[in-house]
């Protein structure tokens, strides 16, 4: 079975939540079969908010993308999760 690369933008709830904090929280309990790439991108928004753009590799199976999105949305300090890009590897 193949793999899928997903690129997500995670927007913080407040300017106090920096991309580095979000990255720590994402990596802390990342589900077993999901891999997060080492490089993150910081994307300035407005009013001091800076989002985190991260790449994830998941198995190409039903429900894996939904599981990842649910996990990311449940992280403390994350206001929204937006899918920027998806492709098969």
Secondary structure, DSSP 8 states (H G I E B T S, - for coil): --EEEEEEEEEESSTTS-HHHHHHHHHHT--TT-EEEEEEEEEE-STT-EEEEEEEEEES-TTHHHHHHHHHHTSTTEEEEEEEEEEE-
